[in-house]
Amino acid sequence: MLTGPATLIVEAEYIIAMDVMTVIETTFGGSGSIVRSVDEASRFLAENALPDLAIIEMEIIKPQHLALARQLLASGVRVIGISADSRMANHAADLSAIPILIKPVPETEMVAAVREALR
């Protein structure tokens, strides 16, 4: 089995999170954890080592998700955003280093974004 990134996925829709996790585990190996909210993510982070990679659902109306992304970036975690809102990519200038993938995310785009984040 490949030795890949420890990945944290923060996504309210479990089926979407499972799709993302399957792509990452199949392509890169590693291990992953899925949480459905920022509160769950905070509990996870308090009890576990920092992940190598975080994939966070981002929405303009959920500033706590943006704050989590900022916190993880400051801690050295690589972050990828996913959003159903195409305006999200231009919303937070201080998060411009985070690629924002628009749902539904094609598998090839997810693989490319993860590969780039892990370089």
DRENDO-1510 file (C-alpha; in Angstrom, 1 decimal, always signed):
<recs>
REC; n; res; u; v; w
REC; 1; MET; +0.0; +0.0; +0.0 .
REC; 2; LEU; +1.1; +3.5; -0.7 .
REC; 3; THR; +2.3; +5.7; +2.1 .
REC; 4; GLY; +0.3; +8.8; +1.5 .
REC; 5; PRO; -1.0; +11.9; +3.4 .
REC; 6; ALA; -2.9; +11.9; +6.6 .
REC; 7; THR; -6.0; +13.8; +5.4 .
REC; 8; LEU; -8.8; +15.6; +7.2 .
REC; 9; ILE; -12.0; +16.2; +5.2 .
REC; 10; VAL; -14.4; +18.8; +6.6 .
REC; 11; GLU; -17.6; +18.4; +4.6 .
REC; 12; ALA; -21.3; +18.4; +5.7 .
REC; 13; GLU; -22.4; +16.0; +3.0 .
REC; 14; TYR; -21.0; +12.6; +3.9 .
REC; 15; ILE; -21.4; +11.1; +0.4 .
REC; 16; ILE; -19.2; +13.9; -1.0 .
REC; 17; ALA; -16.7; +13.4; +1.7 .
REC; 18; MET; -16.6; +9.7; +1.0 .
REC; 19; ASP; -16.0; +10.3; -2.7 .
REC; 20; VAL; -13.1; +12.7; -1.9 .
REC; 21; MET; -11.6; +10.2; +0.5 .
REC; 22; THR; -11.9; +7.3; -2.0 .
REC; 23; VAL; -10.1; +9.3; -4.6 .
REC; 24; ILE; -7.3; +10.3; -2.2 .
REC; 25; GLU; -6.9; +6.8; -0.7 .
REC; 26; THR; -7.0; +5.1; -4.1 .
REC; 27; THR; -4.5; +7.5; -5.8 .
REC; 28; PHE; -2.2; +8.5; -2.9 .
REC; 29; GLY; -2.7; +5.9; -0.1 .
REC; 30; GLY; -2.5; +7.3; +3.4 .
REC; 31; SER; -5.2; +7.6; +5.9 .
REC; 32; GLY; -8.1; +9.9; +6.3 .
REC; 33; SER; -10.7; +11.2; +8.7 .
REC; 34; ILE; -14.1; +12.8; +7.9 .
REC; 35; VAL; -15.8; +15.4; +10.0 .
REC; 36; ARG; -19.0; +17.2; +9.2 .
REC; 37; SER; -18.5; +20.5; +10.9 .
REC; 38; VAL; -15.9; +23.0; +12.1 .
REC; 39; ASP; -16.8; +22.0; +15.7 .
REC; 40; GLU; -16.1; +18.3; +14.9 .
REC; 41; ALA; -12.9; +19.4; +13.2 .
REC; 42; SER; -11.8; +21.3; +16.3 .
REC; 43; ARG; -12.4; +18.3; +18.5 .
REC; 44; PHE; -10.5; +16.1; +16.1 .
REC; 45; LEU; -7.6; +18.5; +16.0 .
REC; 46; ALA; -7.5; +18.7; +19.8 .
REC; 47; GLU; -7.3; +14.9; +20.1 .
REC; 48; ASN; -5.0; +14.0; +17.1 .
REC; 49; ALA; -1.8; +15.0; +15.3 .
REC; 50; LEU; -2.2; +17.6; +12.6 .
REC; 51; PRO; -3.0; +16.2; +9.3 .
REC; 52; ASP; -0.7; +16.6; +6.2 .
REC; 53; LEU; -3.7; +17.8; +4.2 .
REC; 54; ALA; -7.1; +19.2; +4.9 .
REC; 55; ILE; -9.9; +19.4; +2.4 .
REC; 56; ILE; -12.5; +21.9; +3.7 .
REC; 57; GLU; -15.9; +22.7; +2.4 .
REC; 58; MET; -15.9; +26.5; +2.0 .
REC; 59; GLU; -18.9; +28.8; +1.8 .
REC; 60; ILE; -19.1; +32.6; +2.0 .
REC; 61; ILE; -21.9; +32.2; +4.5 .
REC; 62; LYS; -19.8; +30.0; +6.8 .
REC; 63; PRO; -16.9; +32.2; +8.0 .
REC; 64; GLN; -16.0; +29.6; +10.6 .
REC; 65; HIS; -14.8; +27.4; +7.7 .
REC; 66; LEU; -12.6; +30.1; +6.4 .
REC; 67; ALA; -11.2; +30.6; +9.9 .
REC; 68; LEU; -10.4; +26.9; +10.2 .
REC; 69; ALA; -8.6; +27.1; +6.8 .
REC; 70; ARG; -6.5; +30.1; +8.1 .
REC; 71; GLN; -5.7; +28.2; +11.3 .
REC; 72; LEU; -4.6; +25.1; +9.5 .
REC; 73; LEU; -2.5; +27.1; +7.0 .
REC; 74; ALA; -0.8; +28.9; +9.9 .
REC; 75; SER; +0.0; +25.5; +11.4 .
REC; 76; GLY; +1.7; +24.3; +8.2 .
REC; 77; VAL; -1.1; +22.1; +7.0 .
REC; 78; ARG; -1.8; +22.0; +3.2 .
REC; 79; VAL; -5.4; +23.1; +2.5 .
REC; 80; ILE; -7.7; +22.6; -0.4 .
REC; 81; GLY; -11.2; +24.1; -0.5 .
REC; 82; ILE; -14.2; +22.7; -2.1 .
REC; 83; SER; -17.4; +24.8; -2.7 .
REC; 84; ALA; -20.6; +24.8; -4.5 .
REC; 85; ASP; -20.3; +28.6; -4.8 .
REC; 86; SER; -18.2; +29.7; -7.8 .
REC; 87; ARG; -17.7; +33.1; -6.2 .
REC; 88; MET; -15.7; +31.5; -3.3 .
REC; 89; ALA; -12.4; +31.5; -5.2 .
REC; 90; ASN; -12.4; +35.3; -5.2 .
REC; 91; HIS; -13.8; +35.9; -1.7 .
REC; 92; ALA; -11.0; +35.8; +0.8 .
REC; 93; ALA; -7.8; +37.5; -0.5 .
REC; 94; ASP; -5.7; +36.1; +2.4 .
REC; 95; LEU; -6.7; +32.6; +1.3 .
REC; 96; SER; -5.5; +33.0; -2.2 .
REC; 97; ALA; -2.9; +30.2; -1.7 .
REC; 98; ILE; -5.7; +27.7; -1.3 .
REC; 99; PRO; -7.1; +26.2; -4.4 .
REC; 100; ILE; -10.9; +26.2; -4.4 .
REC; 101; LEU; -12.5; +23.4; -6.4 .
REC; 102; ILE; -16.1; +23.9; -7.5 .
REC; 103; LYS; -18.5; +21.0; -6.8 .
REC; 104; PRO; -19.1; +18.6; -8.3 .
REC; 105; VAL; -15.3; +18.1; -8.4 .
REC; 106; PRO; -14.2; +15.9; -11.2 .
REC; 107; GLU; -11.8; +13.2; -10.0 .
REC; 108; THR; -9.0; +14.5; -12.3 .
REC; 109; GLU; -9.2; +18.0; -10.7 .
REC; 110; MET; -9.1; +16.6; -7.2 .
REC; 111; VAL; -6.1; +14.4; -8.0 .
REC; 112; ALA; -4.3; +17.3; -9.6 .
REC; 113; ALA; -5.0; +19.6; -6.7 .
REC; 114; VAL; -3.9; +17.1; -4.1 .
REC; 115; ARG; -0.7; +16.3; -6.1 .
REC; 116; GLU; +0.1; +20.0; -6.3 .
REC; 117; ALA; -0.6; +20.6; -2.6 .
REC; 118; LEU; +1.7; +17.7; -1.6 .
REC; 119; ARG; +4.6; +19.0; -3.8 .
</recs>
